[in-house]
Amino acid sequence: MKYPKTKLQWLWENMEGKHLVFILGIIGTLMYASMQLIVPYFSGQIVDEFLTGDDVATKIATDQAHFYTMIGLMIGLTVLRVVIVYLDCMAFEYVSQSVLNRVRNFLFRKTEHQDMTFYSTYRTGDLMTRMTGDLDAVRHNIAWVMRAIIESITLYSATAIFFFVMNWKLAICMLVITPFILLIIIVFKKKVAPLHALLREKFATLNTDAQENISGNRVVKAFAREDYEIEKFDKANVDYKETNQKTAMEWLKFFPYVEILCNILPAVLLIAGGLFVIYDELTVGEYVAFSGLIWAISNPMRLLGNIMNEFQRFSAASDKVMEIYYAEPTIKDPENPVSHPERFEGKIEFKNVTFKYADGVENVLNDISFTANPGETIAIMGETGCGKTSLIQMIPRFFEPTVGEILIDGVNVNQYKLSELRKNIGLATQDVLLYSDTIEGNISYGDSSLSLEKIIKYAKESAANSFISKMPDGYETIIGERGVGLSGGQKQRISLARALAIEPSILILDDTTSAVDMETEKEIQHSLANLDFNCTKIIIAQRISTTKTADRIIVLKDGRILEEGNHQELIANKGYYYDLVCLQTGEVI
């Protein structure tokens, strides 16, 4: 996938406010890497001036100040280098943590504003991997990889220049093998890049398996599939381990060649340097300086393998992070939205609406047209898969019609700001998601400023107060993740209370009372019919006891409106609805 910015440009963009610290970190790296030459340089000077030559004794006796000055400079500059290294590491770490925090917050905001298509495309475990492991690889790239690259290049370059200044012939002898090492690293990069991409996918799969099993633990236990899931996870874990090992072992194929070439350097120095000393083309001090800096040539070469390995890890991870970072929702606010800060009246119009999912082949809904006037209750019925849920999900713009339009108060829903549209719609679904919070916190989720008095009021209207008041801590009772510890009916009633708590202009109930008993359902229906705020209700239901009090009933079949009318009218038609009434009541009307 092509992004508007390269990986490094993207990193620089997310260092906003920390650019100066990052630049100072680079300068610090250049300084301390170059200062690695201090000890070998002064060592060579001391050897030439005070340990070799014919007038060594005289030199020591007459110029001790110079000797101690060089010793002092060696110690002082080495201590300074250590201080610079420490501050430099802190600077890079500070910048990396800042980028990590900024990008993670941005990704979370990005995912929060994505549409339903996005969530049906990306697995939860994969998204978690992008926000954790992948982002840590990005942080590590700034904190260590980039610093290591700058340090290695600077150290190698400074040492090479130093060698050429001292003796260009020996410098060539020492540096001639480095192109071969670079060639090995280039070949290694091509081999390891796809392995890191594969490793990242294996890790995402592992996270997904773990997440699904933890969230679905009740299903696992209900079917006594613990051993099966353990075996399945173990297989994914072994697969990840083997891919990880293969990725790590790839470097070991190249490492011996790099190590052999690096270990040749002392032999080259011994032979070539010895000959230059014998023929007076090199002083003993210069030989000592060369010897003290062999590691400054070989270590960057050795380190290149690890650097390349970590950089490929960053490259694979950043691709996944940037994919979400630059992802744009298909459903978003219009450029010039219709302002509607006041409460909606609640008139809903479907005009020749046809809908098909982005990855679907056939239409889910075909030419749907109906109107729900303010305050009306519209019941939607139909067999499983006829498009009931798809229909109601287009009202708050979770999905968009393929053809046709949906209007609220005479304005196409795609002309409203999403926040203004959705704050006027209360939604309660059959599949309830409750948060790991108090019951009070779950009911007031849409409006955290609600008083306890009002929360109790909405709980009573949803027939939830009776069981909440019997709980150990009442409304302060902490419920488990996704409502663990509550029955299906109890969760549905809390969900309904949550939807009512925002006093919506439009209330959408997707089979919300399917898990409650008939008596409780009757109590809920009575409350919904006598709300103290005006509200248009769209109710998906299968029970005749729910639909018969509706102002209008719409029956869907194969994505089309099969029947429409009130309870008495549809019974008189003796169609699908009539057959359903007979089936549920056990009587022929």
N, C-alpha and C positions, 0 to 999 in steps of 0.2 A: 504494500500500500504506500502511496506517495503522500507525504505530509508537507504542509506549507513551509516547514523549517527543517533543517538538518538536526541530527541529534545534539551536536555541540551548540548550535544556535538555540535550540530548545532549552538546553541546560543554562545557557547564558541568560535567556529570557527569565527563567525561574530563579536566577540569582539576584533579582531586582532588590536593590537596597543593600546588597552584600558584595557589589562589584569591586569596591575599593579593597575590602578585606581579601577577596579572592586574588586581586592583582598583587597586593602586598604579600600574599602567600606564595605566588609565583616568583616574585622578586626574592623572597626569603629562600626559596628552593634553589634558585640560581646562585645565591650567595653561599649557602652552606655546602652545595655541591662543589662549587669552585674552590672553597676553602679546604677541601680535602687535599689540595696540593701543598698546603702549608708545611706539614710535617716532613714529607719527602724532600721538599725544596730545601728547608733548613738543615735537614739531615745531610743532604749532599754538600751544602756549604760548610758545615762543621767538619765533615770528613776531609774535604779538600784543604781547608785552612788550618785545622788543628790536629788531624790524625795522620795525614800523609805529607810527604815532602821533606826536604832536607832541613828546613829551619823551623820544624814543628815546636821544639822546646823553646826557642826564642819567641815564637809567635804566642805561645801559651803564657810565657812570662811577661811579655810586653803588652798584650792585647786581650787581657782577661775580660775587660768591660764589654768588648764586642762579643766574646764568647757567651757571657751571661745574658747579654741583650738578646741574642738569637734564641737561647734557651727560654728566656722569659717570653719572647714573642711566640715561640712554639706553644708554650703552655697557655698563655693568655688568649691567643687566637683560637686555640682548640676549645677552651672554655666558652669563648664567645660563640663558636660554631654550635656547641651543644645547646646554648641558650636559644640561638636562632632556630635550630631544629625543633626544639620544644614549642616555641611560639608558632612556628610554621605549621606543625602538626595540629595545634589547637585552632589555627585559622582555617585550615582546610576542613577540619571536623565541624567547626562552627558553621561554615558555609554549607557543608553537606547536610547537616541536620536542619538548617533553615530551608533548604530546597526540598528536603523530604517532607517537612511540615507543610510547606506551601503547596506542593504537588498533591499530597494526600488529601488536603482539604479541598483542593480544586476538583480532584477526581470524585470525591464524595458528593460535592455540589453538582457535578456533572451527571453522575448516576441518578441523583435525586430528581433531576429535571428531564431524565430520559423518558421515552414513551414505552408503551407495552411491547412493541416490536423488539426494542432493545433487550428487555428482560426475557423475552422468549428466545432470543438469539444467544445470549451469554449465560452460562451456568453460574450459579452462586459461588461455587468453589473456585471457578476461574476468576471471577471478579475479586474474590478475597485474595487470591494469589497475586493479582496485579497490584492490590493495595498494600500487600505485605512483602512477600519475597521479592517480587519484581522491583518494588520501590527501594528495597534495601540494597539491591544490586546497583541501582542508580546512585544511591548515597555512597556506597563503597567505591564506585567509580570516581566520584569527586574527592572523597577523603583519602583514597590510597592510589588508585590506578593513575589518575592524572598527575598526581604528585610524583609517583614513581617514574612515569614517562619523562617528565621534565627533568627529574633528578638524574636519570640514566643518560639522557641525551646530553645534559650539561656536563656531567662527570666525564663521559667519553670524549666530548668535544674539547673540554678544557685540558684533559690529559693528552689528547692527540696534539693539540697546539703546543703544550709544554714539551712534549717529546721532540717535535720538529724544531723548536727553538734550541734545545740542547744538542741534538744530533739527528739531522734529517735522515741520514742513512739507516741508523738503528731504528728510527721511528717507522720507516717504511717496512723494515723487516718484522717489526712487532705488529703492525696494523694490517699487513697483507692478508691475514687469514680472516679478518672480520667480514668481508663480503660473503664468504662461504657460510658463516654463521647466520647472516641475514637471510640468505637463500633458504636455509633450513627453517627459519622462523616463518617465512612467507609460505612455504609448503605446509607447515604445521597449521597456520591460520586457515587455509583452505580446507583442511581436514577437520578441524575442531569446530568451525562455525555451525555447520548443520547439527552437530552433536549437542551443542548448547541449546539450539532451538528445540530439538527433540526432548532434551532433559527438562526444559521448562514446561513442555506440554505434559510430560509424565508427572511432574510435581503438581500441576493444576488438576490432573485427574485424581491424584492421591487426595488433594484437598477436597475435591468434590465428593469423593466416596466417603470421607470422614464427615463432612458437613451433612450429607444426606442421611447417614446412619444416626448421627446425633439428633437431628431434627425429627427423624422418623423412628425413634427408638420404640414407640408404642407399637407400631406395626411389626417391627422386628420381633418384639417379645410376644405379640399376639399370635404370630405364626411360628414361634419357637425357632427362629432362623438365625440365632446368635452365631452358631458355629459356621453356618454358610457365609454370613457377612464377615466373620473373622477371617475365614479362608479367602474370601473375595478381596478383602483389604490387604491381607498378607501377599496375595498375588500381585496387587498393584504396587505394594511397597517393595517387593522383590524386583519387580520390573523397573521401578525408579532407581533402586540400588544398583542394578546391573547397568543401567544407562549411565548413572553417575560414575560408576567404576570405569566403564568404557571411555567416558569423557576424560576422566583423570588419567587413565592408562595411556591415552593417546600421546600425551606429552612424553611419557617414558620411552616411546619408540624413537623420539627425536633427541631426547636428553643425552644419551651416550655420545652421539656425534658432536653435540655442542660441548660436552664436557671434555672430550678428547681434544678438540680444537683449542679450547681454553687452556688445557693443561700443557699444550705444546709451547705456550708463551714462555714459561720459565726456561725451557730447553733452548728456545730461540735466543733468549737474553743471555743465557750461559755461553752459547757458542758464538753468536755474532758479537754480543757485548764484550766477551772475553778477548776476542780478536781485536776489536777496536781499542780496548785498553792496552793490549800488548803493543799495538802499532801507534800508540799515543794519539789516537783519534777520539778518545773518550777518557775523562778523568775517573778516578775511583769514586769520587763523590757523585759524579753524574751517573755512574753505574749503580750506585746505591739508590739514587733518586728514581732511576728506571725500575730497579728492583722493587722499591717501595710502592710503585704505582702500577705494577702488573695487575693487581686486583681491580684497579680503577678501569681497566680495559675489559677484563674477563667477567667481572660481576655484572655490569650492565648487559653483557651478552647472555649470561646465565639467566638474569632476571627477565629478559625479554619474553621467554617462554611463559612464565607465570603472568606477566603483564598482558600478553596476548590472550592467554586463557581467560583472565578476569575481564578483559575488554570484550571478548566475544560473549561472555555471560551478560555483561551490561548491554551489549548490542541486542541480544535476543530479548532481554527483559524490557528494555526501553521501547522496542517495537510494540510490545503488548501494552505498555503504559500509554504510549503516544496514540495508540489506536483508540483508547477510551478518551484520552485527553482532547483529541480533535474530533471525536464523534459528535455529530449534530442530530438532535431529535427531528423526526419528520413532522411531529405535531408540536408546534410552538406558538408563541404569541404573534399575532399579525403585526405588520409594520405600523399600521395606523389603527389601533384597536378602538372599538366603540366603547366610550366610557359609560359605565353603569354602576356607580358607587352605591346607589340605593338598592334596597331589597327588590328581587325579581317578583313580578306578579305570578309567574309560574305557568304561563301558557306554552305548551310544547307542540310543535308541528313537525311531522315527518312528511316530506314531499318526495314521492317517487324514489325512495332510498333503496339502493342496491349495494351490497357489501360483499367483498371477498378479501380474505387475508392475503398479505403480501406474498406468502409462499404457497398460497392455495391454488387449486386448479379450478374448482367450481365455486359459484356464488353461494354464500351462506344465507343471504337475504336477497329477495327479488322484489323490486317495485313496491316497497312498503309506504303506505300513506295513511295517516290518521292524525287527529288533533286531540290533545288533552287540554281542556280549559282550566283556568285557575281554580284550585280547590277540588277538582274532580279526582276520583280514584279510578285508575285504569288497571285492570287485571290482565295479565298476559299468560296464556296457557299454550300447551302444545307438547308433543312427544319429545323425548330426549334427542338433542341434536338438530332441532328445527330452527335454531337461531335466536332463542329468547335472550340469553345472556349477551350475545353479540349486539343485539338491538339496544339494550339498556346501556351497554358500555360506550355507545357512541354519543349519548347525551352529555356526559362530562368530558367528551373528546379523548377517551382512552384509545379509541380508534376513529378513523375518518371514513365516511361513506365513499364507496367507489364511484357511485353515481347518485345524484339527488342531493338534497340538503335537509338539515335539521335546524329548526328555528326555535328560539326561546324568546318570548315577548316580541315576536316579529323580526328578530335579528338572527342571522345565521350564527350558530355557535362558534364557527371559526373566526368570527369578527370580534369576539370578546377576548379580553385577557384571560388566560387560563386560571389565574388566581381568583379573579372576580367571578368567573363562571362556576368554579368548583366550590367556592365558599358558600354558594347558594344551594348546593346539592348535598343532601345527606344520603349516604350509601351504606347499606348493611347487606352482606352477602351470606350465602349458606356456609361457605368455607371461611370461618372466622379467624382473623389474626389478632390476638391480644398480646400486649407487651409485658415483659417482666417488670411489672410495676404494681402499684396498689389498684384496687378496683376503682377507687375514686380517680386516680390518674388516668386509667383507661377510658372511663366515661367522659372525663373532661379533656380528652386528647385534642379535640377540635377547637376548644376554647379553654385554655389553662386558667383563665381568670374566674371561672365559674365558682360560685359559692357552694358549700356543702348542701345547703338547703335546696338549691336548684338541681344539684346532682341527684339528690334523693327523689325529687319531683320526677325527673326523667326516668329514674330507675323504677318508680312506681308505675309510670305510664307504659313501661316495657315489661311489667310484671316481674321485675328482677329484685325489687326491694325485699320481698318476703324471704328469699334464700340468702341474700347478702347480709341481712340483719341477724341471721342465725350463725354466721361465720365467726370464728374466734375474735378477729379484730374488726369486724364489720366492714366499712368502706376502706379501712386502712389495711385490710388483708392483702398481703403480697401474693399475687398469682404467678405461677410458673411461666416459663417461656411458652408462647403460643397458647396460653391458657391451660397449661397442664394442671390437673387437679380439679377442673370443672367439667361438668357433663356437657354434651353437645348443646342441649337446650339452654343451659345456663350461659354458655358462651354466646349463643345467638341473642339472648335477651340483653346481655351487656353490650353487644354490638349494636343492637337496636337503640339502646339508651344513648350510646355514643353518637349515633346518627341524629337522634332527636335533640341532643344537647345543643346543637348549633342552630336549632330552630330554622331548618332549611325551607326555602321556597318550594323546592322539589325534593321529595323523598323517594328513593329507589330501594326497593326491598327485593332481593333475589332469593326467594324461597327461604326467607328468614325465620319462619315459624315451623319449618319442616321437622325439627327435632323436639318440639314442645307438645305437650298433651292437649287434648281438645278444650279442656276447661281453661288452661292458660292461654290458648290461642284466642278463645272467646273474649277473655279479659283484655288481651292486647288489641283485638279488633275494636272493642268498645273505646279504648283509649285513643286509638288512631282516628276514630270517627269523631272524637270530641276534643281534639287538640285546641289549645288556646291561641294558636297562630295559624294563619292561612297557609295551606300546603297542598301542592298537587302531588298525588301519590301514584307511582308506577310500581305495581306489585307482580312479581313472577310467583306463581303458585300452582300447585297441582290439586290441592284440596278444594272441593266445592264449597266447604264451609268458609273458606277465605274469599272466594271469588263471587259468591252469590250476592254479597252486599255492595259490590263495586258498581260504580255508575255505568261503566262499560267494560265488556270482556272482549279481548282480541284473541282469537285462536289461530296459532301459526301451524302450518304444515309444509314441510319441505321448503322453508324459507319464504313462504308466501302467506298472506292473510287468507285463512280459510273461512272464518266466520267472524262477525263483529256485532255486538249488541249487548243488552243487559241480560240478566239471568232468565227472566221470563221470555224474552224474545228468542233467545237461543234454544230454550227448551221447546218453544213452539216450532222452531225450524227442524227439530228432530234430526240434527246432524251430529258432528263429532262431540260437541258439548253435551247434547242430550244423551248420547251413548255413555259418556263419562259419568254423568250424574246417575244414570241407572246402574252403572258398574259399582260406583262408590256407595250408593244407598242400598243396593240390592233389591230395588223395586223398579217396576216399570211404571213410569209416570203417565 
